Every structure is written in structure tokens, then in C-alpha cells.
Amino acid sequence: MTPDRIPLPRPRDGAVGRAVTAALACVTVLVVVVVLWVSAGGMAALGADGTGLVTAARLTGLVASDLLLLQVLAMARVPWVERAWGQDRLARIHRLLGFTSCWLMAAHVVLVVAGYAVSTGTGVLAQLADLVVRYPGMLLAVAGTALLVLVVALSVRAARRRVRYENWHLLHLYAYLGVGLALPHQLWNGAHFVTSPAATVYWWTLWGCAAAALLAFRVGRPLWLSRRHRLTVGEVRHEASDVYSVYLPGRRLDRLAARPGQFLTWRLRTGRGWSRAHPFSLSEAPRADRLRFTFRSAGDDGGRLAGATPGTAVLIEGPFGTLTEGRRRGERVLLMAAGIGITPMRALLEGMRYADRELTLIYRARSADELVLRDEIDAIAAERGAQVIYLPGPPPTGRASWLTAELAERYADHEALTHLVPELAGRDVFLCGPPPWMAAARAALRAAGVPARQVHDERFGW
Ligand SMILES: Cc1cc2nc3c(=O)[nH]c(=O)nc-3n(C[C@H](O)[C@H](O)[C@H](O)COP(=O)(O)OP(=O)(O)OC[C@H]3O[C@@H](n4cnc5c(N)ncnc54)[C@H](O)[C@@H]3O)c2cc1C
């Protein structure tokens, strides 16, 4: 048994400070391009005549490009930024920046063509053809724009659902080519750059840093980590119907500094399809000699991963994710998991610091057979003095709920929470499961008086 009262961790791991600094950096980058535009007489030239339209086109083009840059940086896996925002939030920011930048890019094209057409008294199509043919870098820019529009169109949820994830992800990588092709025309034609060496140096430096960050953190660091830790598949254990645990021995894993609640992106070198990466949370507290993840083999690649043989080499990216003890604010904790969302909770149950009877785990599943890792959970709970509530059973029909149908007949969602968990409002709540279930649980927590800042979640999909 761990001692009754243990010193609690200092709340927060500086994530707020990092998030604010990152946000300020983004705003600064945007302010600089606006200052560039204003200092080149942008404001003064604004108007409905040709010059005015072209000036507005320059601003939309600059800001669109800046947002593209921030979009690239958001997914560059820069550890400092990852720790500040978490990958799921960064993926949502990336998406928002992508759509906003695309609309600004469209406005840029329309305004610049209309502006020159008005100034020269030429038809719009003739003007467009003239710009593309006569100005340096414009053919590249057209190809780049087409690629970016394709990637944005495929990222619309309705379209994304129709494309296999792997194919969508592959096509998504063309966005980098699109950005690369769109960039040169800015420097060769952009009034702000052809007239200002300082602006040109600033712009190239910005993009150079973004490219360097991508190479360093999306290619260099994963290769270096994979080589340093030499993870291999030690064993694949069948946990339940379509759920498997993969045990991965490796070297000096304590230096990976992974924390319970975090995930890594794994590539198992099983032969054909090995380059497909998958994020899986650690399903036990990280150890110096091995890591473990547990996954539901429901999708395309499940069979390949479940069939991995001992000795298979593994490439890793990470650790990522902010669903860790660092987000905690108080002494008492509630872990809430549904389905395969149990994996980070199982790791937190083992690795989090808490005193006797100060942690409760609620584990929801459609049936008792789907309650995986149960023996381990019971053993840890008995040793650490944690309370575990298993809630197997189908959900109610006709209303969103985090409860079983049977419990939902007796309690409203928030009532069940206050009934099951003592001193609920003062607890930090860690949440993981299918998005609709998480939304219902969050609503119940709010209705039960748990402040939003005490609810921490991780989505298994972005
Ligand atoms: C932060 C995080 C932690 C996760 N932890 C676990 C876990 O511990 N156990 C578990 O079973 N599952 C976990 N998942 C979900 C898991 O990554 C997907 O179910 C898995 O990658 C599906 O691959 P597939 O080939 O079997 O299915 P597919 O049929 O290829 O994909 C099914 C769906 O899974 C998602 N997906 C597939 N590949 C990826 C990818 N590389 N990145 C992001 N999403 C992807 C897509 O939304 C896709 O529509 C986690 C996901 C995230 C984002």
C-alpha cells in the first residue's frame, strides 16, 4: 500500500504559459505582415479602383500565406508547442487555419485578377491568362493553389468519410508540395518583397524555419528516437474479441520521458504497409525497459498489427498528448473511460499519484466481455486503494447518455454521477472514449457542477 498522505504534484505543468507564448508568437507573425502591407502604402491605396483591389489582394495573399505557415508549424510536432496545446487541439487549429487560409487565397486570386482587369480595362479571363503566362512563378503558383484546394476539399468531413484514412493522409501530404509551389511567386512578384530586401529576408527566414522544424521534428527526431530506444515487438497478447496488447521492450525508455496518459505514433515494420503510422496511447505506466499499447483491431490495419511477430522493429514518434497528471489541479480524481478509451486511464490508474480512496475509475462498455484489462485494473485498485465502477451494458435508445440503458431509467445523467462518485465537484476528471459518449459525459459533469477547467479529455480521432 502506498502511504496514506502523499505530497501532491504542483498543479499545472506550465502548459498555460507555453500556450499563451505560442499564441503571442502567432499573433506577432500576423501583425508583421500587416505592418509590411501598411508600410508599403497599403491602407492609403485601398479603394474600389484597380489599384485598390490589387492592394487588398496583396493583404489577403500575405495573410493567407502566413496562416499556411502557422498551419505547417501546428503539425510539425515541435515538442514545446505539442506540450502547450496537445495534438488533438493542434489538429483542430490546423484545420481551422487551413480553411481560413484557403478562403483568403481565393479572395487573393479574385481581387488581383479583378484589380488588374479594372486597371487595364481587360476582360477577367484574358487578364487571368496574362498574369499566369507573363508573370514569373505564376504557373507554379497555379499548380500549388490547385493542390491546396484539392487537400482542403478532401478535408471537408463529408469528403473525408468517403476516402480510406491512409489514402486521405497520403493526399494530404501534397499540401506541402502545394505550399512549396505557391511560395516563389510571392517573392518574385510581391511588391513588398521586390522592393524590400529586409522583407524578403524575413519571409525566407520564416519559411526556412518552418521547413527546418518539419524536417527536425517529423523526420529527424523520430528516426533518432527510434534508433536510441530500439523498440521491437516482444509479444502480442490477445485481450478480448478484437483487442490486442503489444509489449515493446526497448533501451533506456526512461529517457523518452513519456508520462501516463500520453500516446505515441507507432510504425511496426511488419513488411507491406509498415509505413502506415497509428497513434495508440500507452496502456500501462511507462517503464525503463518496455512500453505497451492496447488496440482494437477494428480498421484496415488491425489485422497487420495483431499479426506482428516478436522481434519486429518499431519506429516511434512522440510521446505526445496532454492528458497527464500535469493538468491536475486538486487531490481527488475521477477517471472516466468507455470502450478502448480505457487505455490511457489504465496507465493513469497505475502511474498517477493519489492517496487511498482519492481516485475513482468509471469504466463503461457495451458488455462485460468488452471490459478489457480488468484483472490488472482490479489488482492496481486493490493495491493503491482506488475505487473502480464497471458499467457494462447497452446504451439507452433515443437519447444521448453516458450511462447504461438500465441506469438511465433510474437516473438523469448528472444524478448518476453524483450518486456514484462522492465529492464530485472538487475532482479533476480525465475522460476518454467515443466522441458522442464523451460529449454526454461532459454535459453530465457540467450539470453536476464540475468546472470545465477540471475536465481533461483526449479524443481518439481528429
Ligand atoms: C491520440 C490518440 C490515441 C489513440 N489511442 C488508441 C488506443 O490506445 N487504442 C486504440 O485501439 N485506438 C487508439 N486510437 C485510435 C487509433 O489510432 C485508430 O483506431 C487506428 O489508427 C485505426 O487504424 P486502422 O488501420 O485499424 O483503421 P482505419 O480503417 O485505417 O481507420 C479508422 C479510423 O481511425 C482513424 N485513424 C486511422 N489511422 C490514423 C492515424 N494514423 N492517425 C489518426 N487517426 C487515425 C481515422 O479516423 C480513421 O477514420 C487513438 C487515436 C488517437 C488520435
The ligand as a Gaussian input file, in Angstrom:
#p B3LYP/6-31G(d) Opt

LIG

0 1
 C       -4.397000      10.361000     -29.548000
 C       -4.937000       9.007000     -29.982000
 C       -4.773000       7.913000     -29.164000
 C       -5.317000       6.681000     -29.569000
 N       -5.149000       5.611000     -28.740000
 C       -5.702000       4.425000     -29.102000
 C       -5.557000       3.269000     -28.247000
 O       -4.915000       3.317000     -27.184000
 N       -6.142000       2.099000     -28.652000
 C       -6.872000       2.017000     -29.832000
 O       -7.412000       0.951000     -30.158000
 N       -7.010000       3.108000     -30.659000
 C       -6.442000       4.281000     -30.316000
 N       -6.573000       5.351000     -31.155000
 C       -7.326000       5.200000     -32.427000
 C       -6.409000       4.523000     -33.441000
 O       -5.323000       5.326000     -33.757000
 C       -7.182000       4.193000     -34.711000
 O       -8.315000       3.446000     -34.386000
 C       -6.294000       3.380000     -35.637000
 O       -5.237000       4.158000     -36.072000
 C       -7.136000       2.874000     -36.763000
 O       -6.318000       2.334000     -37.762000
 P       -6.881000       1.167000     -38.688000
 O       -5.987000       0.983000     -39.805000
 O       -7.143000      -0.014000     -37.818000
 O       -8.275000       1.746000     -39.144000
 P       -8.649000       2.585000     -40.419000
 O       -9.799000       1.929000     -41.011000
 O       -7.466000       2.887000     -41.257000
 O       -9.053000       3.950000     -39.704000
 C      -10.210000       4.049000     -38.915000
 C      -10.218000       5.445000     -38.344000
 O       -9.133000       5.584000     -37.429000
 C       -8.546000       6.868000     -37.531000
 N       -7.140000       6.717000     -37.882000
 C       -6.567000       5.765000     -38.656000
 N       -5.251000       5.942000     -38.747000
 C       -4.991000       7.064000     -38.021000
 C       -3.818000       7.817000     -37.761000
 N       -2.631000       7.454000     -38.235000
 N       -3.927000       8.925000     -37.025000
 C       -5.105000       9.312000     -36.525000
 N       -6.255000       8.663000     -36.728000
 C       -6.199000       7.562000     -37.477000
 C       -9.281000       7.612000     -38.636000
 O      -10.218000       8.468000     -38.037000
 C       -9.966000       6.534000     -39.401000
 O      -11.142000       7.006000     -39.965000
 C       -6.026000       6.570000     -30.802000
 C       -6.157000       7.678000     -31.636000
 C       -5.624000       8.884000     -31.235000
 C       -5.806000      10.069000     -32.122000

